[in-house]
Amino acid sequence: MDRKRNRPLTGWIGRVATLCLCFVVGAMAARSYAAQDNFGKEFLLPFLPNAYGAVTLQVHLTGNTTTDVSLSYPMNNPTFTTTVTVLPGTVTVVDIPLSADDWIEGAVADNLVFAESDEEFVAYLVNLYPQSSDAALALPVDTMNTQYIVASYPSTFSTYGFNSQMMVYAAYDGTVVTVTPKVAAGSHGAGTPYTVNLDRGEAYYITGNTNGAGGDLSGTEISSTRPVGVINGNQCTQIPNGTPACDHIFEVAQPVQSWGQSALVANLPNRSGGSIYRIYASEDGTDIGMDQGILAMGLNKGEFHETGILNGNYLIESNNPIFVTQLMTGQNSYGADFGDPAMGNMIPSAQYLSSYTFSTVGANQFAEHYLTLFARDSNIGSVLLDGAPIPASQFSSILFTGYSVAILPLSQGVHSTWSPNPHGITVEGYNGYDSYIYPGGALFKSINPTGDAWQPVCSIAEVNGVYEGLVTDNKPSEDVNGNGVLDPGEDTNGNSVIDVDSGVFLLESLTLVNMIFAPTPFVPGDPQTSFELTVLDPTLAASASIRATDGAGNTCLAEVDVTPPPMMCDVDGDRDVDRDDVTLIRAARNTPATDDSDPRDVDGDQMITLNDARVCVTQCTRASCAVN
């Protein structure tokens, strides 16, 4: 069966509040999403080639609720399918056919794993080979976006050809991806953009043409017409280069729209000598500081600063959105005790969560597991790991930040953390010449409106008793002549950035009172979408607040308040008829009505009379006209 045609992905329709019945007509039922975080209902799961060839490819699954997760490979024409039950507090491990990491450089292929469920769950990618393993936190479809910058690391093996690598994969048909490689990749020259057409479930894989810095894809820019995912790494690299041995490294990339202006970092377990960090710039003119000092100035978009090996806990910050990766040094490097190269994404504090459910990975492949946890100083003593407070003595202060960090050993399996305010976590695993790092979870909200400074436009109008809403986000590029620069008169908002609307990405109800919210299915990036609001009980007041979000995180609100028509005989306006109303009518007898809608003038003769009072007695809500 052709799953591609029978199971299209829909637009991201937000979780609706009480009293909302969400009806959507389309190829599949509407999906309801909560926060854009690492929990999701649909995942496209890519595996990068391991230089030595994986011995085992696995997807590890966990979550907060019991749910059945269906997995299929390849996504569009599956030859492998399975359904497993995911239970809270446990890790469900699914072995994936080894061909899932077989990709042809420079080619589009249907070779992804697809996982889906009716309830949200967490997924991890695990690529196992003795002394060359790694793992990554998978990101669900609703976190995908349209702009990425590749984060990798070079290798200097002149004889083995272990290269920097990346893959972009599509969740929607008709996706056009523009790749601007930082270095030569295949037949494509450095800095020369080219396009690739992808349909749902397809992926495009490239590597650098050479080893060393000249083959490092880091800084390669990816943009797309529809949301995509990106995974990046290296087939096998030394960190730092020249320090044996090499290890496979990879992480699922985070959209540029989700980048922040700072990141907290901490010394890794088993690395008294420290770590290397790469800091990537999303905009020209980016300055990077650390602990109130300057690391680098004037970086342009896609450029990065690589530190030496730094020992300690730091705040890395910038005047523009940045992305930080932590690079674990090899086991034979100075101050390294155990494990080998690995790469981890460092989450900006603006994307921290207050609670996490996460898992170690790799089972017996790794002998030690650790949690690195960043918490506000004011929360120390209240932060919980698996329901128990973490002792204050486990935390070390990070200067000038108001945060502290704890490094804690973990047992193999599922764990949870909680704090009164958001905190950040990464998870690490070690064995002899083997390791992994990944963020234990995060938000992936669009907090960096890169290339789209305009809000979408929300409107709502009543049509025959139904409130019809429209959301539009379709301003064309400011670069009218397409020459890639802002010519005089083109920078309409004066921000010195070529802006173009990114389309509607998310539609959600913030409040609903006595109304049904019915959004029209859409694909993220559509220039326009619509919805309807219908009053449930016309005799009661109704209201709604609907928020639309574009791909850059800009929002607009559509709000409506519905006042019900006056209720005859309800003089005090409490939406019932009782003795109080009848008394008020009698007190006003022989006086003129205020207008045609006066609830006291039941017979419509423009006078308040005892006859009106008598009629209203028959309309009382409760027996004997009792007052509620």
C-alpha positions as CSV (number, residue, x, y, z in Angstrom):
1,M,0.0,0.0,0.0
2,D,1.3,3.5,-0.8
3,R,1.3,5.1,2.6
4,K,2.5,8.4,1.1
5,R,-0.8,9.0,-0.7
6,N,-3.1,7.5,2.1
7,R,-1.6,9.3,5.1
8,P,-0.7,12.9,4.4
9,L,0.4,15.0,7.3
10,T,-1.8,17.9,8.2
11,G,-1.2,21.4,9.5
12,W,-0.3,21.9,13.1
13,I,-3.6,22.5,14.8
14,G,-3.3,23.5,18.5
15,R,-4.8,21.7,21.4
16,V,-8.3,23.1,22.0
17,A,-9.8,24.0,25.3
18,T,-12.9,22.7,27.1
19,L,-16.1,22.9,25.1
20,C,-14.2,22.8,21.8
21,L,-15.1,20.1,19.3
22,C,-12.6,20.2,16.5
23,F,-14.1,19.1,13.2
24,V,-11.8,19.0,10.1
25,V,-12.7,17.6,6.7
26,G,-9.7,16.3,4.8
27,A,-7.6,13.4,4.0
28,M,-7.1,12.6,7.7
29,A,-8.4,13.8,11.0
30,A,-6.9,16.9,12.5
31,R,-4.0,16.4,14.9
32,S,-3.9,18.2,18.2
33,Y,-0.5,19.4,19.4
34,A,0.5,20.8,22.8
35,A,3.7,22.8,23.2
36,Q,6.2,22.5,20.5
37,D,8.7,20.3,22.3
38,N,10.4,16.9,21.9
39,F,7.1,15.1,22.7
40,G,5.2,14.4,19.5
41,K,2.8,12.1,17.7
42,E,4.6,11.9,14.3
43,F,8.4,11.5,13.8
44,L,10.5,11.2,10.6
45,L,13.6,9.3,11.8
46,P,16.9,9.5,9.8
47,F,20.0,7.5,10.4
48,L,23.4,8.9,9.1
49,P,25.9,6.4,7.8
50,N,28.4,5.2,10.4
51,A,31.9,5.0,8.9
52,Y,32.3,1.4,10.0
53,G,28.7,0.4,9.3
54,A,26.3,0.1,12.2
55,V,26.0,-3.2,14.0
56,T,22.7,-2.2,15.4
57,L,20.3,0.6,14.5
58,Q,17.6,1.3,17.1
59,V,14.8,3.6,18.0
60,H,14.2,4.0,21.7
61,L,10.8,5.1,22.8
62,T,9.3,6.4,26.1
63,G,6.6,8.7,27.3
64,N,4.2,9.9,30.0
65,T,1.2,7.9,28.9
66,T,0.6,4.3,27.6
67,T,0.3,4.3,23.8
68,D,0.8,2.1,20.8
69,V,3.5,3.4,18.4
70,S,3.6,2.2,14.8
71,L,6.9,2.2,13.0
72,S,7.4,1.6,9.3
73,Y,10.5,1.5,7.0
74,P,11.1,2.8,4.4
75,M,8.4,5.4,5.1
76,N,6.7,5.6,1.8
77,N,7.0,1.9,0.7
78,P,7.5,-0.1,3.9
79,T,9.1,-3.5,3.9
80,F,9.4,-3.4,7.7
81,T,6.4,-2.5,10.0
82,T,5.8,-3.1,13.7
83,T,3.6,-1.7,16.4
84,V,4.9,-1.6,20.0
85,T,3.3,-0.5,23.3
86,V,5.1,2.3,25.1
87,L,4.6,2.3,28.8
88,P,5.4,5.2,31.2
89,G,8.6,4.5,33.1
90,T,10.0,2.1,30.6
91,V,12.1,2.2,27.4
92,T,10.8,0.3,24.4
93,V,13.6,-0.6,22.0
94,V,12.9,-1.3,18.3
95,D,15.6,-2.7,16.1
96,I,15.6,-1.1,12.7
97,P,16.9,-2.8,9.5
98,L,20.5,-1.9,8.9
99,S,19.8,-0.6,5.5
100,A,18.2,2.5,7.1
101,D,21.7,4.2,7.2
102,D,22.4,3.3,3.5
103,W,22.3,6.6,1.5
104,I,23.8,7.6,-1.8
105,E,25.7,10.9,-1.6
106,G,23.9,13.6,-3.6
107,A,20.7,11.6,-4.2
108,V,17.1,11.8,-3.0
109,A,15.8,8.6,-1.5
110,D,12.9,7.1,0.4
111,N,14.9,5.6,3.3
112,L,13.5,7.2,6.5
113,V,11.8,5.4,9.4
114,F,8.3,6.8,10.3
115,A,6.9,6.5,13.8
116,E,3.4,7.6,14.8
117,S,0.9,7.3,17.6
118,D,-2.4,8.7,18.8
119,E,-0.7,10.0,22.0
120,E,2.6,11.9,22.4
121,F,5.8,10.1,23.0
122,V,9.6,10.6,23.0
123,A,12.0,9.0,20.5
124,Y,15.8,8.6,20.3
125,L,18.0,7.6,17.4
126,V,20.7,5.1,18.4
127,N,23.5,4.0,16.0
128,L,25.6,1.3,17.6
129,Y,29.1,0.0,16.7
130,P,31.8,-1.1,19.1
131,Q,33.8,2.0,20.0
132,S,32.0,4.1,17.4
133,S,28.4,4.7,18.6
134,D,26.3,7.8,19.1
135,A,22.7,8.7,19.9
136,A,20.4,11.7,19.4
137,L,17.1,13.1,20.6
138,A,14.6,12.8,17.7
139,L,12.4,15.8,17.0
140,P,8.7,15.5,16.0
141,V,7.1,16.9,12.8
142,D,5.5,19.8,14.6
143,T,9.0,21.2,15.6
144,M,10.2,21.3,11.9
145,N,10.8,24.6,10.2
146,T,12.3,26.2,7.1
147,Q,15.8,27.4,8.0
148,Y,18.8,25.5,9.3
149,I,22.6,25.9,9.6
150,V,24.6,22.7,9.6
151,A,26.7,21.9,12.7
152,S,29.3,19.3,12.1
153,Y,33.0,18.7,12.7
154,P,35.8,17.8,10.3
155,S,38.1,14.8,10.3
156,T,41.7,14.6,9.1
157,F,41.9,11.0,8.1
158,S,43.7,11.2,4.8
159,T,43.3,7.6,3.9
160,Y,39.9,6.6,5.2
161,G,37.6,9.3,3.8
162,F,35.5,9.8,7.0
163,N,33.7,12.9,6.0
164,S,31.4,15.6,7.4
165,Q,27.8,14.8,6.6
166,M,24.2,16.1,6.6
167,M,20.7,15.1,5.5
168,V,17.6,17.1,5.0
169,Y,14.2,15.4,4.9
170,A,10.7,16.5,4.1
171,A,7.3,16.1,5.9
172,Y,5.2,17.5,3.0
173,D,4.9,17.0,-0.7
174,G,6.1,19.6,-3.0
175,T,8.9,20.9,-0.7
176,V,11.7,22.8,-2.5
177,V,14.9,22.9,-0.5
178,T,17.7,25.4,-1.2
179,V,21.2,24.2,-0.1
180,T,24.1,26.7,0.1
181,P,27.1,24.5,0.9
182,K,29.9,25.9,3.0
183,V,32.4,23.8,1.1
184,A,32.3,21.8,-2.1
185,A,29.9,18.9,-1.8
186,G,29.5,16.5,-4.7
187,S,29.3,18.5,-8.0
188,H,28.2,21.7,-6.1
189,G,30.7,24.4,-5.4
190,A,31.2,26.2,-2.1
191,G,28.8,29.1,-1.6
192,T,26.7,28.3,-4.7
193,P,23.0,27.7,-3.8
194,Y,21.2,24.9,-5.5
195,T,17.7,23.4,-5.1
196,V,16.4,19.9,-4.4
197,N,12.8,18.8,-4.7
198,L,11.4,16.6,-2.0
199,D,8.1,14.9,-1.4
200,R,6.8,13.6,2.0
201,G,9.2,11.1,3.5
202,E,12.0,11.7,1.1
203,A,15.5,12.8,2.1
204,Y,18.6,14.2,0.5
205,Y,22.1,13.2,1.8
206,I,25.5,14.9,1.1
207,T,29.0,14.8,2.5
208,G,32.0,17.1,2.1
209,N,34.3,16.2,-0.8
210,T,37.4,16.1,1.3
211,N,38.7,15.6,4.8
212,G,39.8,18.4,7.1
213,A,38.4,21.9,7.2
214,G,38.1,22.0,3.4
215,G,35.4,19.3,3.7
216,D,33.6,20.5,6.8
217,L,29.9,21.2,6.0
218,S,29.5,23.3,9.2
219,G,27.8,26.5,8.3
220,T,26.0,25.1,5.3
221,E,22.7,26.9,5.0
222,I,19.4,25.1,4.4
223,S,16.1,26.8,3.5
224,S,12.9,25.3,2.3
225,T,9.4,26.2,1.1
226,R,7.8,23.8,3.6
227,P,9.0,22.6,7.1
228,V,11.9,20.1,6.9
229,G,14.2,18.3,9.3
230,V,18.0,18.2,9.3
231,I,20.5,15.8,10.8
232,N,24.2,16.5,10.8
233,G,27.5,15.0,12.0
234,N,30.5,13.1,10.8
235,Q,31.0,9.5,9.8
236,C,33.9,9.2,12.3
237,T,36.1,12.0,13.6
238,Q,38.7,12.7,16.2
239,I,38.2,15.6,18.7
240,P,40.5,17.4,18.6
241,N,41.9,16.1,15.3
242,G,45.1,14.2,15.7
243,T,43.9,12.6,19.0
244,P,43.1,9.0,18.5
245,A,40.6,7.5,18.3
246,C,37.7,8.5,16.1
247,D,34.0,8.1,16.8
248,H,30.7,8.6,14.8
249,I,29.0,11.8,15.9
250,F,25.6,13.2,15.0
251,E,22.7,15.3,16.3
252,V,19.3,16.3,14.9
253,A,19.6,19.9,14.0
254,Q,17.4,22.6,15.6
255,P,15.8,25.2,13.3
256,V,17.4,28.6,13.2
257,Q,14.0,30.0,14.3
258,S,14.4,28.3,17.6
259,W,17.9,29.6,18.4
260,G,18.5,31.9,21.3
261,Q,21.0,34.6,22.3
262,S,22.7,32.6,25.0
263,A,23.5,29.0,26.2
264,L,24.7,27.6,29.5
265,V,27.5,25.0,29.2
266,A,29.1,22.8,31.8
267,N,32.2,20.6,32.1
268,L,31.4,17.0,31.1
269,P,31.8,14.0,33.4
270,N,35.0,12.1,32.8
271,R,36.5,15.2,31.2
272,S,38.5,17.1,33.8
273,G,40.4,18.7,30.9
274,G,37.3,20.3,29.5
275,S,35.4,20.4,26.2
276,I,35.5,22.2,22.8
277,Y,32.6,24.4,21.8
278,R,31.4,25.7,18.5
279,I,29.2,28.8,18.4
280,Y,27.3,29.4,15.1
281,A,26.0,32.8,14.0
282,S,22.5,33.2,12.5
283,E,23.1,36.8,11.3
284,D,25.9,39.0,10.1
285,G,27.6,41.2,12.7
286,T,27.4,38.6,15.4
287,D,29.6,39.1,18.5
288,I,30.2,36.3,21.0
289,G,31.0,36.6,24.6
290,M,31.7,34.3,27.5
291,D,31.6,35.2,31.2
292,Q,31.5,38.9,30.4
293,G,34.5,38.6,28.1
294,I,34.8,38.5,24.3
295,L,35.3,35.3,22.4
296,A,34.8,36.6,18.8
297,M,33.5,39.6,17.0
298,G,31.9,40.3,13.6
299,L,30.9,36.7,12.6
300,N,28.6,36.5,9.6
301,K,25.7,34.2,9.0
302,G,26.8,30.6,8.9
303,E,30.2,31.3,10.4
304,F,31.3,29.8,13.7
305,H,33.8,30.3,16.4
306,E,35.6,27.2,17.8
307,T,37.0,27.4,21.2
308,G,40.0,25.5,22.5
309,I,39.5,22.9,25.2
310,L,37.7,24.8,28.0
311,N,37.5,23.5,31.6
312,G,34.6,24.9,33.6
313,N,31.0,26.1,33.6
314,Y,30.1,29.1,31.4
315,L,27.5,31.4,29.9
316,I,28.0,31.9,26.2
317,E,26.0,34.8,24.9
318,S,25.7,37.1,21.8
319,N,24.0,40.1,20.4
320,N,22.3,37.9,17.8
321,P,20.7,34.4,18.0
322,I,23.4,31.7,18.1
323,F,23.7,28.0,18.4
324,V,26.2,26.2,20.6
325,T,27.5,22.6,20.2
326,Q,29.6,20.9,22.9
327,L,32.2,18.5,21.5
328,M,33.4,15.8,23.8
329,T,37.2,15.2,23.4
330,G,38.6,11.7,22.6
331,Q,39.6,9.3,25.3
332,N,43.3,9.9,24.6
333,S,43.1,13.7,25.0
334,Y,44.3,15.6,28.0
335,G,42.1,15.2,31.0
336,A,39.9,12.5,29.4
337,D,39.2,9.3,31.4
338,F,36.6,7.4,29.5
339,G,34.6,7.6,26.3
340,D,35.4,9.1,22.9
341,P,34.2,12.0,20.6
342,A,30.6,13.0,20.8
343,M,28.6,16.1,19.8
344,G,25.7,17.6,21.9
345,N,23.3,20.5,21.2
346,M,23.2,23.1,23.9
347,I,19.7,24.4,24.5
348,P,19.1,28.2,25.1
349,S,17.5,28.9,28.4
350,A,14.5,30.4,26.7
351,Q,13.6,26.9,25.5
352,Y,14.0,25.2,28.9
353,L,11.0,23.2,30.4
354,S,9.9,22.8,34.0
355,S,9.7,19.0,33.7
356,Y,11.2,16.3,31.6
357,T,10.7,12.6,31.0
358,F,13.9,11.2,29.4
359,S,15.9,8.0,29.0
360,T,19.4,6.8,28.8
361,V,20.1,4.8,25.6
362,G,22.3,2.0,24.3
363,A,21.6,-0.5,27.0
364,N,24.8,-2.4,27.7
365,Q,26.7,-0.6,25.0
366,F,27.5,2.1,27.6
367,A,28.8,1.5,31.1
368,E,28.1,4.9,32.6
369,H,25.3,7.4,32.2
370,Y,25.1,11.0,33.6
371,L,22.6,13.9,33.8
372,T,23.8,17.5,33.5
373,L,21.1,19.8,34.9
374,F,21.0,23.6,34.8
375,A,18.7,25.2,37.4
376,R,18.0,28.7,38.7
377,D,19.8,29.4,42.0
378,S,16.4,30.2,43.5
379,N,15.2,26.7,42.8
380,I,18.0,24.8,44.4
381,G,16.6,22.5,47.0
382,S,13.3,22.2,45.0
383,V,14.6,20.5,41.9
384,L,13.5,16.9,41.7
385,L,15.1,13.9,40.1
386,D,12.8,10.9,39.9
387,G,10.6,12.5,42.6
388,A,13.4,13.1,45.1
389,P,15.1,16.5,45.8
390,I,18.6,16.9,44.5
391,P,20.8,18.0,47.4
392,A,22.0,21.6,47.2
393,S,25.6,20.3,47.7
394,Q,25.4,18.7,44.2
395,F,25.1,22.1,42.5
396,S,28.0,24.5,41.4
397,S,27.3,28.1,40.6
398,I,27.7,29.5,37.1
399,L,29.0,33.0,37.6
400,F,27.0,36.1,36.5
401,T,24.0,34.0,35.5
402,G,21.7,33.2,38.4
403,Y,22.0,29.5,37.5
404,S,23.9,26.6,38.9
405,V,24.7,23.1,37.5
406,A,24.6,19.6,38.9
407,I,26.3,16.6,37.3
408,L,24.6,13.4,38.5
409,P,25.1,9.7,37.7
410,L,22.1,7.9,36.3
411,S,21.0,4.3,36.3
412,Q,20.1,2.8,33.0
413,G,16.5,3.5,32.0
414,V,13.8,6.2,32.2
415,H,14.0,9.2,34.5
416,S,12.2,12.4,35.2
417,T,13.0,15.9,36.5
418,W,10.9,18.8,37.8
419,S,11.5,22.3,39.1
420,P,9.3,25.3,39.9
421,N,10.9,27.3,37.0
422,P,12.3,26.0,33.7
423,H,15.6,24.1,33.8
424,G,17.8,22.5,31.2
425,I,19.2,19.0,30.9
426,T,21.7,17.0,28.8
427,V,22.3,13.3,29.0
428,E,25.7,11.6,28.6
429,G,26.9,8.0,28.2
430,Y,30.3,6.5,28.3
431,N,32.2,3.3,27.6
432,G,35.8,2.5,26.5
433,Y,36.3,4.7,23.4
434,D,32.6,5.2,23.0
435,S,30.1,7.8,24.1
436,Y,27.0,9.9,23.5
437,I,25.5,13.4,24.4
438,Y,22.1,14.8,23.7
439,P,19.7,17.3,25.2
440,G,17.2,15.5,27.4
441,G,14.4,17.6,26.0
442,A,13.4,21.2,25.2
443,L,10.9,23.6,23.7
444,F,11.4,24.3,20.1
445,K,9.3,27.5,19.8
446,S,10.1,30.1,17.1
447,I,11.8,32.7,19.2
448,N,14.0,34.1,16.5
449,P,12.0,35.8,13.7
450,T,14.8,35.5,11.2
451,G,13.9,36.7,7.7
452,D,10.3,37.4,8.6
453,A,9.6,40.4,10.8
454,W,6.0,40.8,9.9
455,Q,3.0,39.5,11.9
456,P,0.3,37.4,10.2
457,V,-3.0,39.1,9.8
458,C,-6.0,37.7,11.6
459,S,-9.6,38.7,10.9
460,I,-13.1,37.4,11.9
461,A,-16.6,38.2,10.7
462,E,-20.1,36.9,11.4
463,V,-21.8,35.3,8.5
464,N,-25.3,34.0,9.2
465,G,-24.6,33.3,12.8
466,V,-21.2,31.6,12.2
467,Y,-18.0,33.5,13.0
468,E,-15.6,32.9,10.0
469,G,-11.9,33.6,10.7
470,L,-9.2,34.1,8.2
471,V,-5.4,34.1,8.7
472,T,-3.1,35.5,6.1
473,D,0.7,35.6,6.0
474,N,1.7,36.1,2.4
475,K,3.8,39.3,2.0
476,P,6.4,38.7,-0.8
477,S,10.1,39.1,-0.4
478,E,11.4,42.7,0.0
479,D,14.1,41.7,-2.5
480,V,11.8,42.7,-5.4
481,N,14.4,42.2,-8.2
482,G,15.8,39.1,-6.7
483,N,19.4,40.2,-6.6
484,G,20.0,39.1,-3.0
485,V,20.5,42.5,-1.6
486,L,18.3,45.3,-0.3
487,D,18.3,48.0,-2.9
488,P,17.1,51.6,-2.1
489,G,13.4,51.5,-1.2
490,E,13.2,47.7,-0.7
491,D,13.8,47.6,3.1
492,T,10.2,48.5,3.9
493,N,10.5,47.9,7.7
494,G,14.1,49.3,8.1
495,N,15.6,46.3,9.8
496,S,18.4,45.7,7.1
497,V,17.2,42.1,6.5
498,I,15.5,40.8,3.4
499,D,12.1,39.8,4.9
500,V,9.5,37.5,3.3
501,D,6.5,36.0,5.0
502,S,7.0,32.4,6.1
503,G,3.3,31.4,6.0
504,V,1.0,30.1,8.7
505,F,2.4,27.4,10.9
506,L,0.2,27.0,13.9
507,L,-3.4,27.8,14.7
508,E,-4.7,27.3,18.3
509,S,-7.4,28.3,20.6
510,L,-6.3,30.2,23.7
511,T,-9.8,30.6,25.3
512,L,-13.2,29.2,24.3
513,V,-16.4,29.8,26.1
514,N,-19.6,28.3,24.7
515,M,-18.1,28.0,21.3
516,I,-16.9,25.3,18.8
517,F,-13.6,25.9,17.1
518,A,-13.3,24.2,13.7
519,P,-10.0,24.9,11.9
520,T,-9.5,24.1,8.2
521,P,-6.7,21.6,7.6
522,F,-3.6,23.3,6.2
523,V,0.1,22.6,5.6
524,P,2.6,24.7,7.5
525,G,3.8,27.4,5.3
526,D,0.5,27.9,3.5
527,P,-0.1,31.7,2.9
528,Q,-3.6,31.6,4.2
529,T,-5.9,29.4,6.2
530,S,-9.4,29.7,7.8
531,F,-11.5,28.5,10.7
532,E,-15.0,28.7,12.0
533,L,-16.4,29.5,15.4
534,T,-20.0,28.4,16.3
535,V,-21.9,29.3,19.4
536,L,-23.1,26.2,21.3
537,D,-26.0,27.7,23.3
538,P,-27.3,30.9,21.7
539,T,-29.0,31.9,25.0
540,L,-25.7,32.3,26.7
541,A,-22.7,34.6,26.3
542,A,-19.9,33.2,24.2
543,S,-16.3,34.2,23.5
544,A,-13.1,32.9,21.8
545,S,-9.5,33.9,21.4
546,I,-7.7,32.3,18.5
547,R,-3.9,32.7,18.0
548,A,-2.1,32.2,14.7
549,T,1.7,31.8,14.5
550,D,3.9,32.0,11.4
551,G,7.1,30.2,10.8
552,A,9.2,32.9,12.5
553,G,7.1,32.9,15.6
554,N,5.2,36.1,14.9
555,T,1.6,36.0,16.0
556,C,-1.8,37.6,15.6
557,L,-5.1,37.2,17.5
558,A,-8.6,36.8,16.4
559,E,-11.1,37.4,19.2
560,V,-14.8,37.5,19.4
561,D,-17.3,38.2,22.2
562,V,-20.9,37.3,21.6
563,T,-23.7,38.9,23.7
564,P,-26.9,36.9,23.6
565,P,-30.1,38.7,22.6
566,P,-32.2,40.1,25.4
567,M,-34.4,37.5,27.2
568,M,-38.0,38.7,27.6
569,C,-39.0,39.1,31.2
570,D,-35.4,38.9,32.4
571,V,-35.3,42.5,33.7
572,D,-32.2,42.0,36.0
573,G,-30.2,40.4,33.2
574,D,-29.2,37.2,35.1
575,R,-30.5,35.0,32.2
576,D,-33.5,33.6,34.1
577,V,-37.0,34.7,35.0
578,D,-37.9,34.7,38.6
579,R,-39.8,36.7,41.3
580,D,-37.3,39.5,41.2
581,D,-38.1,40.2,37.5
582,V,-41.8,40.1,38.1
583,T,-41.5,42.5,41.0
584,L,-39.5,45.0,38.8
585,I,-42.1,44.8,36.1
586,R,-45.0,45.5,38.6
587,A,-43.0,48.4,40.0
588,A,-42.7,50.0,36.6
589,R,-46.4,49.6,35.6
590,N,-48.0,52.4,33.6
591,T,-44.6,53.7,32.4
592,P,-43.5,53.7,28.8
593,A,-41.1,51.0,27.4
594,T,-37.6,52.2,26.7
595,D,-37.6,50.7,23.2
596,D,-38.8,47.7,21.2
597,S,-36.4,45.3,23.1
598,D,-37.4,46.3,26.6
599,P,-37.8,42.9,28.4
600,R,-40.6,44.3,30.5
601,D,-42.9,45.1,27.6
602,V,-43.8,41.5,26.7
603,D,-46.9,42.3,24.7
604,G,-45.2,45.0,22.7
605,D,-47.7,47.8,23.3
606,Q,-44.9,50.2,24.4
607,M,-46.3,50.4,27.9
608,I,-45.3,48.4,31.0
609,T,-48.5,47.0,32.5
610,L,-49.8,44.4,34.9
611,N,-50.6,42.3,31.9
612,D,-46.9,42.1,31.2
613,A,-46.3,41.0,34.8
614,R,-49.0,38.3,34.5
615,V,-47.4,36.9,31.3
616,C,-44.0,36.8,32.8
617,V,-45.2,34.8,35.8
618,T,-46.0,32.0,33.2
619,Q,-42.4,32.3,31.9
620,C,-40.6,31.8,35.2
621,T,-37.6,29.5,35.0
622,R,-38.4,27.7,38.3
623,A,-41.6,26.7,40.1
624,S,-43.4,29.4,42.0
625,C,-41.0,31.9,40.3
626,A,-38.4,31.0,42.9
627,V,-35.2,33.0,43.0
628,N,-32.0,30.9,42.4
